[in-house]
Amino acid sequence: MQTVTISLPEKTYRRLQYASEIAGKPIHDLAAQSVAENLPPLLDMIPARYRGDLRRMEKLSDDKLWAIARSRVDEKSQRRHQRLLKKNSAGTLTQDERKALIELRLAADGIMLRKAYAFLLLKLRGYRLPSLHELESGA
């Protein structure tokens, strides 16, 4: 356990004190919990195949991170993925199609992980992140 001394604005301290009372936890425990919940994950918790890419993202400009955060799986890949999922449900996938489905899923997982990490980095840099409604509407 490490001890850290921080200065908080009075308003923040009152909020922390109030939350401590509501939670029935000592203020230092709630402060430690709040800090832990707002830190990025350690990259050793991420599958090894993605770590290098995520590490490189940490050095990108804000504009490049926003571009990643707003990126999407291309429509052609989405349509192919949907077709293969339907065939999979029907039990009619060939071995090559099964391999393609796995590759499409891994690619989509990679895009989503990079998007999530880009948003996390932007939040840590002080940006307000879009709401779910804003994300869905493309605003």
C-alpha positions in Angstrom: 0.0 0.0 0.0 1.3 3.5 -1.0 0.2 6.7 0.6 -0.5 9.7 -1.6 -1.4 13.2 -0.4 -3.6 15.2 -2.7 -5.3 18.6 -2.5 -9.0 18.7 -3.6 -11.2 21.7 -4.3 -13.7 22.1 -1.4 -16.6 21.1 -3.6 -15.0 17.9 -4.7 -14.1 17.1 -1.1 -17.7 17.6 0.0 -18.9 15.3 -2.8 -16.4 12.7 -1.7 -17.4 13.1 2.0 -21.1 12.8 1.1 -20.4 9.7 -1.1 -18.5 8.2 1.8 -21.4 8.7 4.1 -23.9 7.2 1.7 -21.6 4.2 1.0 -20.8 3.7 4.7 -17.1 3.5 3.8 -14.2 5.5 5.2 -13.4 8.5 3.0 -9.9 7.2 2.2 -11.4 3.8 1.0 -13.9 5.6 -1.3 -11.2 7.9 -2.6 -8.9 4.9 -3.4 -11.8 3.1 -5.1 -12.7 6.2 -7.2 -9.1 6.5 -8.4 -8.8 2.8 -9.2 -12.1 2.9 -11.2 -10.9 5.8 -13.3 -7.5 4.5 -14.3 -6.8 2.9 -17.6 -6.4 -0.9 -17.6 -2.8 -2.1 -17.6 -2.0 -3.4 -21.0 -0.9 -6.7 -19.6 -4.6 -7.3 -19.1 -5.2 -7.0 -22.9 -4.5 -9.9 -25.3 -0.9 -9.8 -26.4 -1.7 -9.4 -30.1 -3.3 -6.0 -29.4 -0.8 -4.5 -26.9 1.7 -3.0 -29.4 -1.0 -1.3 -31.3 -2.5 0.2 -28.2 0.9 1.3 -26.9 1.5 3.2 -30.2 -1.9 4.9 -29.8 -0.8 6.5 -26.6 1.6 8.7 -28.6 -1.0 9.7 -31.2 -2.3 13.2 -31.6 -5.8 14.0 -30.3 -7.1 14.3 -33.9 -5.8 10.9 -34.8 -7.4 9.4 -31.6 -10.8 11.0 -32.5 -10.5 9.5 -36.0 -10.0 6.0 -34.4 -12.7 6.6 -31.9 -15.2 7.4 -34.7 -14.0 4.6 -37.0 -16.4 1.8 -38.0 -16.1 -1.7 -39.6 -16.6 -1.1 -43.3 -20.1 -2.0 -44.7 -18.8 -4.8 -47.0 -17.2 -6.6 -44.0 -20.4 -6.0 -41.9 -22.6 -7.5 -44.6 -20.3 -10.5 -45.1 -20.1 -11.1 -41.3 -24.0 -11.0 -41.1 -24.3 -13.5 -44.0 -21.8 -15.9 -42.4 -23.5 -15.6 -39.0 -26.8 -16.6 -40.7 -25.1 -19.6 -42.4 -23.5 -20.5 -39.1 -26.9 -20.5 -37.4 -28.3 -22.7 -40.1 -25.3 -25.0 -39.7 -24.3 -24.6 -43.4 -20.9 -23.0 -43.1 -18.0 -24.5 -45.0 -14.6 -24.8 -43.3 -13.3 -21.8 -45.3 -16.4 -19.7 -44.3 -15.8 -20.7 -40.7 -12.3 -19.4 -40.9 -13.5 -16.2 -42.6 -16.1 -15.7 -39.9 -13.4 -16.0 -37.2 -11.2 -13.6 -39.0 -14.0 -11.1 -39.4 -14.9 -11.4 -35.7 -11.2 -10.9 -34.7 -10.9 -7.8 -36.9 -14.1 -6.3 -35.5 -12.9 -7.1 -32.0 -9.7 -5.3 -32.8 -11.5 -2.2 -34.1 -13.7 -2.1 -31.0 -10.8 -2.4 -28.7 -8.9 0.4 -30.5 -12.0 2.6 -30.4 -12.5 2.0 -26.7 -8.8 2.7 -26.0 -9.0 5.9 -28.1 -12.0 7.1 -26.1 -10.2 6.2 -22.8 -7.1 8.1 -23.9 -9.2 11.1 -24.9 -11.0 11.1 -21.6 -7.7 11.0 -19.8 -6.6 14.0 -21.9 -9.6 15.9 -20.6 -12.1 15.6 -23.4 -15.8 15.2 -22.8 -16.9 11.9 -24.5 -20.0 11.7 -26.5 -23.1 10.2 -25.0 -24.5 6.9 -26.3 -27.2 8.9 -28.1 -24.6 11.1 -29.7 -22.6 8.0 -30.8 -25.7 6.3 -32.2 -26.9 9.4 -34.1 -23.5 10.2 -35.4 -23.6 13.6 -33.9 
